[in-house]
Amino acid sequence: MLNAWDTLKLLSDPTRVRIVNLLRQEELSVAELQDILEMGQSRISSHLALLRSGGLAQDRKDGKKTFYSMPDNIAPRVRALVDAAIRAVDEDPELKRDRDLLRRAIETRRQVAEKYFDEIAGRLGRNYCPGRSWDAIGHFLLYLTPHIDIADLGAGEGMISMLLARQAHYVFCIDRSQKMVEVGSRIARENGIDNLEYKLGDIEKVPLPDECVDLSLLSQSLHHASHPQKAIAEAARILRPGGLLVILDLNEHSFEKAREMYADQWLGFSENNLFSWLRGCGLTKIETRVVSRENGEPNFETVLAVGRKPHGDK
């Protein structure tokens, strides 16, 4: 870790200030930084190496991709220097342009996923989907309690929700694809399911109030989230005390083509990461385990993670 003088030297370069300003707002890949800054990979990588050695950037490997962000544990004096440097040039045209292009990059991520799900709306149940198996769903259903309020976050066409709705009190299906919402709502109507409601929304900002459901589900939707920790925190937020959060998703894998084939943003999650994120939301009685493994290549595994919101004073 560099001292304050070394930090000032790092921040003396305009490009590094621009990079730090972006990384403090969003985790980005080198390719995304290239698009925003309109610079070559070697130049950006050189600056990132200096920022990483100075503790102003950290990297995360996900398959063949590397993502960069600003660490949360930066010393207060160093963070104050960074904040002061960015405030000093905040009105600079380049930084304004960077902010605009950052918003576009984030929107591009969202559009890629939405395009994929819009295209398969109406045929998701008939197409291959990594991690979807009756064996895994069977484990998932063991954790369900009859006649409760449920939120299915990233519900898709609502295959699971429509099964649960037959015994549940009420089911909210949240999905960010307009076409998926339309298809799911139509299927529910056609099957006479009147205690199930679709809402258009993002699982990282769930359009439901605090403590309104007894069960939050994230079934094969977490790896499509930009910030899975936020999605888990939202799933915990809407739980009533004593409520259960259940995650069914892909175990950590290295099948890089999943990004293009299925619009996956994450190549699965390890049991340790899921356990840590659930605990970070204040949940207790946490369990994580692999419940299914596909026989064919690339041998996707499905991991189940559950946690309960404790009773207590608000």
C-alpha positions in Angstrom: 0.0 0.0 0.0 1.4 3.4 -1.0 1.5 6.4 1.4 -0.3 9.7 0.9 2.5 11.2 -1.2 2.4 8.2 -3.6 -1.3 8.4 -3.8 -1.0 12.1 -4.8 1.4 11.0 -7.6 -1.1 8.5 -8.8 -3.8 11.1 -8.9 -1.6 13.5 -10.8 -2.4 11.7 -14.1 -5.7 12.8 -15.6 -6.4 9.3 -17.1 -5.9 7.6 -13.7 -8.3 10.1 -12.1 -10.9 9.3 -14.8 -10.4 5.6 -14.2 -10.7 5.9 -10.4 -13.8 8.1 -10.9 -15.4 5.3 -13.0 -14.4 2.5 -10.7 -15.8 4.2 -7.6 -19.2 4.1 -9.3 -19.3 0.7 -11.0 -17.3 -2.5 -11.4 -16.1 -2.6 -15.0 -14.2 -4.8 -17.4 -11.2 -3.6 -19.4 -13.3 -3.8 -22.5 -15.9 -1.5 -20.9 -13.2 0.9 -19.8 -11.9 0.9 -23.4 -15.3 1.8 -24.7 -15.9 4.6 -22.2 -12.4 6.1 -22.3 -11.8 5.4 -26.0 -8.3 4.2 -25.3 -6.3 1.1 -26.1 -6.2 -2.0 -23.9 -2.4 -1.7 -23.2 -2.7 1.9 -22.0 -5.6 1.2 -19.7 -4.0 -2.0 -18.4 -0.8 -0.1 -17.5 -2.8 2.5 -15.5 -4.9 -0.2 -13.8 -1.7 -2.0 -12.7 -0.4 1.2 -11.1 -3.7 1.8 -9.4 -3.9 -1.7 -8.2 -0.4 -1.6 -6.7 -1.4 1.7 -5.0 -4.5 0.2 -3.5 -6.9 2.3 -5.5 -8.2 -0.5 -7.7 -8.9 -4.2 -7.2 -9.5 -7.0 -9.7 -11.9 -9.9 -9.8 -11.5 -12.9 -12.2 -14.7 -14.4 -13.6 -13.8 -17.0 -16.2 -11.7 -15.3 -18.9 -12.8 -11.8 -17.9 -11.3 -9.5 -15.3 -13.4 -6.9 -13.6 -12.0 -3.9 -11.8 -13.5 -1.8 -9.0 -12.4 0.5 -6.2 -11.8 -1.3 -2.9 -14.2 -0.6 0.0 -11.4 -0.7 2.6 -9.4 2.3 1.5 -7.9 4.2 4.3 -9.9 7.4 5.2 -7.1 9.7 4.4 -6.5 8.2 1.0 -10.2 8.2 0.3 -10.3 11.9 1.2 -7.5 12.6 -1.3 -9.4 10.7 -4.0 -12.7 12.6 -3.3 -10.9 15.9 -3.3 -9.1 15.2 -6.6 -12.4 14.2 -8.3 -14.4 17.1 -6.8 -11.7 19.5 -8.2 -12.3 18.3 -11.8 -15.9 17.2 -11.5 -17.1 19.7 -14.1 -14.4 18.8 -16.6 -16.0 17.9 -20.0 -14.1 14.6 -20.1 -15.5 13.5 -16.7 -19.0 14.5 -17.7 -18.7 12.5 -20.9 -17.3 9.5 -18.9 -20.4 9.6 -16.8 -22.7 9.6 -19.8 -20.8 6.7 -21.4 -20.8 4.8 -18.1 -24.6 5.0 -18.0 -24.6 3.7 -21.6 -22.3 0.8 -20.7 -24.6 -0.2 -17.8 -27.7 0.1 -20.0 -26.0 -2.0 -22.7 -25.5 -4.8 -20.1 -29.1 -4.6 -19.2 -30.3 -4.6 -22.9 -28.2 -7.7 -23.7 -30.0 -9.7 -21.0 -33.4 -8.3 -21.8 -33.0 -9.0 -25.5 -32.1 -12.7 -24.7 -35.2 -13.1 -22.5 -37.5 -11.2 -24.8 -36.4 -13.6 -27.6 -37.1 -16.8 -25.6 -40.3 -15.6 -23.9 -43.0 -18.2 -24.5 -40.6 -21.0 -25.2 -38.4 -21.0 -22.0 -40.0 -24.1 -20.7 -39.2 -26.0 -23.9 -35.6 -24.8 -24.3 -32.5 -25.9 -22.5 -31.6 -23.7 -19.6 -28.4 -24.3 -17.5 -29.2 -25.5 -14.0 -32.9 -26.2 -14.6 -33.7 -29.8 -13.7 -36.6 -31.5 -11.9 -34.1 -33.0 -9.5 -32.9 -29.5 -8.4 -36.4 -28.1 -8.3 -37.5 -31.0 -6.1 -34.9 -30.0 -3.5 -36.1 -26.4 -3.9 -39.7 -27.3 -3.2 -38.8 -29.1 0.1 -38.4 -25.6 1.7 -41.8 -24.4 0.9 -44.6 -23.7 3.4 -48.3 -23.7 2.4 -50.5 -20.6 2.4 -47.8 -18.0 2.7 -46.9 -14.8 0.7 -44.1 -15.4 -1.8 -41.9 -13.2 -4.0 -40.3 -15.0 -7.0 -37.5 -12.6 -8.1 -36.5 -13.0 -11.7 -39.5 -15.2 -12.2 -39.4 -15.6 -16.0 -42.5 -17.3 -17.2 -43.3 -18.3 -13.6 -43.0 -22.1 -13.9 -42.2 -22.4 -10.1 -44.5 -19.6 -9.0 -47.5 -21.1 -10.7 -46.9 -24.4 -8.9 -46.6 -22.6 -5.6 -49.6 -20.4 -6.2 -52.0 -23.3 -5.9 -51.3 -23.6 -2.2 -49.7 -20.2 -1.4 -51.7 -17.2 -0.1 -50.3 -14.8 -2.7 -47.4 -14.8 -5.1 -45.5 -11.8 -6.6 -43.5 -12.5 -9.7 -40.8 -9.9 -10.5 -39.1 -9.7 -13.8 -37.4 -6.9 -15.8 -38.5 -8.2 -19.2 -41.7 -6.6 -20.4 -42.4 -9.6 -22.7 -41.7 -12.1 -19.9 -44.2 -10.2 -17.7 -46.8 -10.3 -20.5 -46.3 -14.0 -21.2 -46.3 -15.0 -17.5 -49.5 -13.0 -16.8 -51.2 -14.5 -19.8 -50.3 -18.1 -18.7 -51.6 -17.4 -15.2 -54.9 -16.1 -16.6 -55.3 -19.0 -18.9 -54.7 -21.4 -15.9 -57.1 -19.5 -13.7 -54.4 -18.5 -11.2 -55.8 -15.4 -9.6 -53.5 -15.1 -6.5 -50.4 -14.5 -8.6 -49.4 -11.0 -9.7 -46.6 -10.0 -12.1 -44.7 -6.8 -11.6 -42.1 -5.3 -14.0 -39.0 -4.5 -12.0 -35.4 -5.3 -11.3 -34.3 -7.8 -8.7 -31.7 -5.3 -7.5 -34.5 -2.8 -6.7 -37.6 -4.9 -6.0 -40.9 -3.0 -6.4 -42.3 -4.3 -3.1 -42.3 -2.8 0.4 -40.3 -3.9 3.4 -41.3 -7.1 5.2 -44.2 -8.0 3.0 -43.6 -11.7 2.2 -42.7 -14.9 4.0 -40.6 -16.5 1.3 -38.2 -14.8 -1.2 -37.1 -17.0 -4.2 -34.1 -16.4 -6.5 -34.2 -19.4 -8.8 -31.6 -19.3 -11.6 -31.9 -15.5 -11.7 -29.0 -14.4 -9.6 -26.3 -15.0 -12.2 -28.1 -12.5 -14.5 -27.8 -9.7 -11.9 -25.2 -7.0 -12.3 -24.8 -6.9 -8.5 -25.9 -10.2 -6.9 -25.2 -9.0 -3.4 -27.8 -6.2 -4.0 -30.3 -8.7 -5.2 -29.8 -10.9 -2.1 -30.1 -7.8 0.1 -33.4 -6.9 -1.6 -34.7 -10.4 -1.2 -33.9 -10.2 2.5 -35.4 -6.7 2.8 -38.9 -7.8 1.7 -38.9 -10.8 4.1 -41.0 -10.6 7.3 -39.2 -11.7 10.5 -39.0 -15.4 10.4 -39.2 -15.5 6.7 -37.0 -17.7 4.4 -34.8 -16.7 1.5 -34.1 -19.5 -0.9 -31.5 -19.4 -3.8 -31.2 -21.9 -6.5 -28.4 -21.1 -9.0 -25.4 -22.4 -10.8 -22.4 -23.5 -8.9 -19.2 -21.6 -9.9 -18.1 -22.8 -13.3 -15.8 -21.9 -16.2 -18.1 -22.3 -19.2 -17.4 -18.9 -20.8 -19.9 -19.4 -23.6 -22.7 -19.0 -21.1 -22.3 -15.3 -21.4 -23.3 -15.2 -25.0 -25.6 -18.3 -25.1 -27.7 -17.4 -22.0 -26.9 -13.7 -21.3 -25.2 -14.8 -18.0 -23.3 -12.0 -16.2 -21.8 -14.3 -13.7 -20.3 -17.8 -14.1 -22.1 -19.2 -11.1 -21.4 -18.7 -7.4 -19.4 -20.7 -4.9 -21.1 -22.0 -1.8 -18.8 -19.8 0.3 -19.8 -16.6 -1.5 -23.5 -17.4 -1.2 -23.0 -18.2 2.5 -21.1 -14.9 3.1 -23.7 -12.8 1.3 -26.6 -14.3 3.2 -24.9 -13.8 6.5 -24.0 -10.2 5.4 -27.8 -9.5 5.2 -28.3 -10.6 8.8 -29.9 -14.0 7.9 -29.4 -17.0 10.2 -29.7 -20.7 10.0 -27.9 -20.6 6.6 -27.3 -23.7 4.6 -25.6 -24.1 1.2 -25.0 -27.3 -0.8 -24.8 -28.6 -4.3 -28.0 -30.5 -5.1 -27.6 -31.4 -8.8 -25.0 -32.2 -11.4 -25.7 -32.5 -15.1 -24.2 -35.5 -16.9 -23.4 -33.8 -20.2 -20.7 -31.2 -20.8 -20.1 -28.7 -19.4 -21.5 -30.5 -16.3 -23.3 -27.6 -14.7 -23.9 -28.0 -11.0 -26.8 -26.5 -9.1 -26.3 -25.0 -5.7 -29.0 -24.4 -3.1 -28.6 -21.7 -0.5 -31.2 -20.8 2.2 -31.2 -18.4 5.1 -33.9 -17.2 7.6 -34.6 -13.7 8.7 -34.4 -13.6 12.5 -37.3 -12.4 14.8 -36.5 -9.4 16.9 -37.2 -5.7 17.3 -37.2 -3.6 14.2 
